[in-house]
Structure formats: structure tokens, C-alpha cells
């Protein structure tokens, strides 16, 4: 067996920023139970910890990564199934507590006529430090990780009224107040659709508002044009909300795109269509195979991307303090050809060029 490799190195000037800003980190985790990472999120209850999950082929497990970049355990979600988990996100939810949402929304591995219903599994985030307190430290081997029993999840089924078949969704994130779930289609061609699911009315309710097997509607709210020159740069694989900066980060196989946040509902409750938002910044990725996961670490002001495959390569990207959006200075919406109603893309799923290896 190959022993786990956990390596931290500085890789110098952050590429693609033009600022000469240094401080990005890179590290690797090599363990047979995390061979195909697809989702990553930073804990809100304990600084320096991450939650991660594999792509299709694993059970309903989350993986806990500690501040020393060590895998500590597998966390088994009760009542959840793992068909094709693609991303997870974390934000303020019912009771004002941090909640984790795991998206079982990848649909490019199934025949179109028998696509499973897309689902999201929701549960309050446990304290990672408390979970790991009684666990032995990794011994440097490839032995099976300890398995901890997690909570029973709330299962949220998604319906896409503008589609005959559900789209292939591989990136999800939350609005800053946690009330809306944003889902991004992986399509392989511009534009890719953005959908929104209303989880609850803000502010968060005291108790979860969802019934058993709650059905929620995913409304098409926007589109993203990556304007990438190569097809792999148009495949959206992960997303993260930079709530304190009023920004959104989108991961592709070639770069991280920084955009303004999608618009929220106005006083009448209507939400404006998010038509091809301006890309505020492009961060080219250094060499890393098949970048599939992205997390924002607010207390450090960094983005962390992870590559699918073994070993998992993690890279961090420091963000500048000036990278914030002043809504008053944004170009007015609703003007010009981009504000016209977006024609539907039809019922086809991700094209052959958008399939993963």
C-alpha cells in the first residue's frame, strides 16, 4: 500500500493575479478512501477544518480534514444515498446554526430516460473538533478511516419545471443569508444555466421548515458565459460564495472566475434574471489535474481548490482586500441585449464533450 502523503509547500507568486502577491499553499492527501474528491467546504464551527466527499462510487460519507491536512474520519449520513454526489455547501440555516447541504445532482452517468430525481441532503453541521477529539491520530498508513455515525438528514427533492429531464448540476452554493441554494449546470458550452431553490424565507426559521421528502422547485434564474477559449474551460465543476465580499467564485478545469453575486428578490418578491454577469477577475489554475472542488475560507480570505484523483492536490489562492463589489457602482441591469429573456436550451443534458472521464 502507498502510505499517505501530506505535503505542504509554498509555491511562490500567485499566478494570474498580476499583483505579485505571494502566500498560496499546496498540499496533497493520498489515501485510498478519498480517491475522487468532488466537494469541499470549510467548517463554520471550527476554523481550519474541512468537509469533503467523493464523486460517484462511494457511500453516503463525508470526510473530515483537520488543520494539519490529515484525514481524520468518515462521517456516515443516515437516510442519505449516494448516486452521484457532486458538491456540497454550508451556510446559516434553521435555528441560526450552520447547515451543510450535499448535492446528489450529477446526472451524466445515467440513461436520459431513467434519470434519478436530483436530491439535496441537509443537516446541521456538527463540531469537527468534538468529533475528532476521541479519535487516534493517523499513523501514516493507508488503513481504513474510523467511521462515525452522523445524523439523519432532511431529503429535499428538486424539480426543474423548464426541463423534460433534469440537468447535470455539478456546482452548488448558498446565498449569503443561507435562504437560497444556487445550482450551476455543467454543460461544456456557453452559456450554462443557473438555477435557484428557495430553502426558506429569510431570516432563518427556528426549526427546519421541510416535510419528509420535501419537493422544492429549481427556477432558472440566470446564465453564465465563461468565454473560455477551450472546451474544458467552459465546464463548471464547483462554486463558492464569498459573502463578506459580495462575490461568487466559479471553478472550471482551467481557472477560477470571480463574479458579482446573483441579484436577490426585490421589494415585490421578484428576482431579476442574472444575464451573463461580468467576470470581474480570472485566476488561472497552476498545473492540477481535473479541478473538481472549491471552498472559501473566510477567516483567511482564501479560496481552496482540489483536484479529482489520487493523490488529491489542494491549492489555495489568496484574495486581495480590494476585491469587493460596490453594488452602487455596478452597471445598471435590464439594459441592452443581454437583458432579454433567455431562450430555453431544450431538454438535452450535458453533451458528450461535457462528460467526465
C-alpha positions in Angstrom: 0.0 0.0 0.0 1.1 3.6 -0.7 1.5 5.5 2.6 -0.5 8.7 2.9 1.4 11.8 1.7 0.6 15.0 3.4 2.8 17.7 2.0 2.7 21.5 2.5 4.8 23.7 0.3 4.8 27.4 -0.7 4.5 27.8 -4.4 5.6 31.5 -4.7 3.7 34.2 -6.6 0.1 33.6 -7.2 -0.3 33.1 -11.0 -2.6 35.2 -12.9 -3.2 38.0 -10.4 -0.7 40.4 -11.7 -0.2 41.7 -8.2 2.9 39.8 -7.1 1.0 38.6 -4.1 2.6 35.5 -2.5 1.4 33.1 0.1 -0.6 30.4 -1.7 -0.2 26.9 -0.3 -0.3 23.5 -1.9 -0.6 20.1 -0.2 -1.6 16.6 -1.0 -3.6 13.9 0.7 -3.1 10.3 -0.6 -5.5 7.8 0.9 -7.4 5.0 -0.8 -10.7 6.1 0.7 -10.6 9.6 -0.8 -9.7 8.8 -4.5 -12.1 11.1 -6.3 -12.9 14.2 -4.4 -15.8 16.2 -5.8 -16.9 18.5 -3.0 -15.1 20.6 -0.4 -16.3 23.2 2.2 -14.7 25.0 5.1 -16.2 24.4 8.5 -18.0 27.3 10.1 -17.9 25.8 13.6 -14.1 25.1 13.8 -11.5 27.2 11.9 -9.1 25.3 9.8 -11.2 22.2 9.3 -12.8 21.0 6.0 -15.6 18.6 5.0 -15.2 16.7 1.7 -16.8 13.9 -0.2 -16.0 11.6 -3.2 -17.7 11.6 -6.5 -19.9 8.6 -7.6 -19.0 5.2 -6.4 -18.7 5.9 -2.7 -21.3 5.5 0.1 -23.1 8.4 1.8 -19.9 9.6 3.6 -18.3 12.9 4.3 -14.6 13.1 5.1 -13.2 15.3 7.8 -9.8 17.0 7.2 -8.1 18.7 10.1 -5.9 21.9 10.2 -2.8 19.8 9.7 -4.3 18.5 6.4 -4.9 15.0 7.8 -7.9 12.8 7.1 -9.5 12.0 10.4 -12.6 10.0 9.8 -15.6 9.1 7.6 -18.9 10.6 8.6 -21.9 8.4 7.6 -25.1 10.3 6.8 -28.2 8.5 7.9 -31.1 8.3 5.5 -29.0 9.5 2.5 -28.0 7.7 -0.7 -25.0 8.5 -2.9 -25.7 8.1 -6.6 -23.6 10.9 -8.0 -22.7 13.4 -5.3 -21.1 16.4 -7.0 -20.8 19.3 -4.5 -21.7 20.5 -1.0 -22.1 23.9 0.6 -22.5 25.3 4.0 -24.3 28.3 5.4 -26.6 29.7 8.1 -29.8 27.6 8.3 -32.7 26.9 10.5 -32.2 27.9 14.1 -29.4 30.3 13.1 -27.0 27.4 13.0 -24.6 26.3 10.2 -26.1 23.7 7.9 -24.5 21.5 5.4 -26.2 20.7 2.0 -24.9 17.8 -0.1 -26.0 17.8 -3.7 -26.7 14.4 -5.3 -27.3 16.1 -8.7 -24.8 14.7 -11.1 -26.8 13.2 -14.0 -24.3 12.5 -16.8 -23.8 8.8 -15.8 -27.4 7.6 -16.3 -29.6 7.0 -19.4 -31.7 10.0 -20.1 -35.0 8.0 -19.9 -34.2 6.8 -16.4 -32.6 9.7 -14.7 -32.9 9.6 -10.9 -34.6 12.5 -9.2 -32.0 15.1 -8.1 -31.8 15.4 -4.3 -30.1 17.6 -1.7 -29.4 16.3 1.8 -29.5 18.9 4.6 -28.3 18.6 8.2 -26.8 20.9 10.9 -23.0 21.0 10.9 -21.5 19.1 13.9 -18.4 20.4 15.6 -15.4 18.8 13.8 -13.1 19.3 16.8 -15.5 17.5 19.1 -15.9 14.6 16.6 -12.2 14.1 16.3 -11.4 14.6 20.0 -11.7 10.9 20.8 -10.1 9.6 17.6 -6.5 8.4 17.3 -4.2 10.4 15.1 -3.4 8.9 11.7 -0.5 6.5 11.9 0.9 7.3 8.4 -0.6 4.2 6.8 -3.5 3.5 4.4 -5.7 1.8 6.9 -9.4 2.3 6.8 -10.6 5.5 8.5 -12.7 5.4 11.6 -16.5 5.7 10.7 -18.6 8.0 12.8 -22.4 7.8 12.7 -23.9 11.1 11.5 -27.4 12.5 11.9 -30.5 11.6 9.9 -30.7 14.1 7.0 -33.5 16.1 5.6 -34.1 14.9 2.0 -35.0 17.7 -0.5 -36.1 16.5 -3.9 -35.6 19.0 -6.8 -37.9 19.7 -9.7 -36.9 21.6 -12.8 -40.1 22.9 -14.5 -38.2 24.2 -17.6 -36.7 20.8 -18.3 -38.0 17.5 -19.6 -35.0 15.8 -18.0 -33.1 17.3 -15.0 -29.8 19.0 -16.0 -26.4 17.8 -14.9 -25.6 20.0 -11.9 -22.1 19.8 -10.5 -21.7 23.1 -8.6 -23.8 24.4 -5.8 -23.5 27.2 -3.3 -25.7 29.3 -1.0 -26.8 33.0 -0.9 -25.0 34.9 1.9 -28.2 34.7 4.1 -28.5 30.9 3.5 -32.1 31.1 2.2 -31.4 30.4 -1.4 -29.5 27.5 -3.0 -27.8 28.3 -6.3 -27.1 25.4 -8.8 -24.9 25.7 -11.8 -25.2 23.4 -14.9 -22.1 21.6 -16.2 -22.7 21.9 -20.0 -19.4 22.1 -21.9 -20.6 25.1 -23.9 -21.6 28.7 -23.2 -23.9 29.6 -21.7 -24.5 27.4 -18.7 -27.8 27.7 -16.8 -28.0 28.9 -13.2 -31.0 27.7 -11.1 -32.2 28.9 -7.7 -34.0 26.9 -5.0 -35.8 28.8 -2.1 -34.9 26.9 1.0 -36.8 29.2 3.5 -37.8 32.8 3.9 -35.1 34.9 5.5 -34.4 35.3 8.4 -33.9 31.5 9.1 -36.8 29.8 10.8 -36.3 28.5 14.3 -36.9 24.9 13.1 -36.5 23.1 9.7 -39.5 24.0 7.5 -39.3 20.9 5.3 -41.5 17.9 5.4 -40.3 14.4 4.9 -39.1 14.1 1.2 -39.9 17.7 0.6 -40.1 18.7 -3.0 -38.6 22.1 -3.9 -38.7 23.8 -7.3 -35.5 24.9 -9.0 -36.2 28.0 -11.0 -34.0 29.1 -13.8 -32.6 32.5 -12.7 -29.6 33.2 -14.9 -26.8 32.1 -17.2 -23.1 32.2 -17.2 -20.8 32.7 -20.1 -17.3 31.6 -19.2 -16.0 32.9 -22.6 -13.2 30.4 -22.3 -11.2 29.6 -25.5 -11.0 25.9 -24.8 -13.9 23.5 -24.1 -12.6 22.3 -20.7 -12.6 25.9 -19.5 -16.4 26.0 -20.0 -17.1 23.1 -17.7 -18.3 24.4 -14.3 -17.3 22.0 -11.6 -17.7 23.8 -8.3 -18.8 27.1 -6.8 -18.3 29.1 -3.6 -20.0 32.2 -2.1 -17.7 34.9 -0.8 -20.4 36.5 1.3 -18.3 39.0 3.1 -17.0 40.3 -0.2 -20.4 40.2 -2.1 -18.7 37.9 -4.7 -19.2 34.5 -6.3 -16.4 32.1 -7.3 -16.9 29.6 -10.1 -14.4 26.8 -10.7 -13.6 25.3 -14.2 -10.9 23.0 -15.3 -8.7 25.9 -16.3 -9.4 28.8 -14.0 -11.4 30.3 -11.1 -13.9 33.0 -12.2 -14.8 35.8 -9.8 -18.3 37.4 -10.4 -20.8 39.6 -8.6 -23.4 37.8 -6.6 -26.7 37.0 -8.3 -29.4 39.5 -7.6 -31.8 38.9 -4.7 -35.6 39.4 -4.7 -36.8 43.0 -4.8 -39.5 44.5 -2.6 -42.2 42.8 -4.6 -40.5 39.4 -4.2 -39.5 39.2 -7.9 -35.9 38.2 -8.8 -34.3 39.7 -11.8 -32.8 37.3 -14.4 -29.0 37.1 -13.9 -28.0 37.5 -17.6 -24.3 36.8 -18.4 -22.8 38.7 -15.4 -19.5 40.4 -15.9 -16.4 38.4 -15.0 -14.5 40.6 -12.6 -11.4 38.5 -12.4 -9.9 35.3 -13.8 -7.5 33.3 -11.8 -5.7 30.7 -14.0 -5.1 27.4 -12.3 -1.5 26.2 -11.9 -1.0 22.6 -13.1 -3.5 20.4 -11.2 -5.4 17.5 -12.8 -9.2 17.9 -13.1 -10.0 20.5 -10.5 -13.4 19.5 -9.1 -13.8 21.1 -5.7 -13.7 24.7 -4.3 -14.1 26.1 -0.8 -13.9 29.7 0.6 -12.1 30.2 3.9 -13.5 33.5 5.1 -11.2 34.0 8.1 -8.1 33.7 5.9 -9.5 35.4 2.8 -8.5 32.5 0.5 -10.0 30.1 -2.0 -9.0 26.4 -1.8 -9.3 24.2 -4.9 -8.9 20.5 -5.0 -8.2 18.1 -7.9 -10.0 14.8 -8.5 -7.8 11.7 -8.4 -5.3 10.1 -6.1 -3.4 11.8 -4.6 -5.7 14.8 -4.1 -3.9 18.0 -4.7 -5.1 21.1 -2.8 -4.1 24.7 -3.7 -5.0 27.9 -2.0 -5.5 31.3 -3.7 -5.2 34.4 -1.5 -7.7 37.2 -2.4 -6.9 40.9 -2.2 -8.7 43.1 0.3 -9.8 45.4 -2.5 -11.7 42.5 -4.2 -15.2 43.6 -3.2 -18.2 44.7 -5.2 -19.9 48.0 -4.6 -23.4 47.4 -5.8 -24.0 51.1 -6.4 -21.1 51.1 -8.9 -22.3 48.1 -10.9 -23.6 48.7 -14.4 -27.4 49.1 -14.3 -29.2 45.9 -15.1 -32.0 45.4 -17.6 -30.3 47.4 -20.4 -29.0 46.1 -23.6 -29.5 42.8 -25.4 -28.2 40.6 -22.5 -31.3 41.5 -20.5 -33.7 39.8 -22.9 -35.4 36.7 -21.8 -33.1 33.7 -22.2 -34.4 31.1 -24.6 -34.6 27.6 -23.2 -31.8 25.2 -24.1 -34.2 22.3 -24.6 -34.3 19.1 -22.7 -30.9 17.7 -23.5 -28.5 17.1 -20.7 -24.8 17.6 -20.7 -23.3 17.0 -24.2 -20.8 14.2 -24.8 -18.0 16.7 -24.6 -19.1 17.6 -21.1 -18.8 14.1 -19.6 -16.2 13.4 -17.0 -13.5 10.9 -17.5 
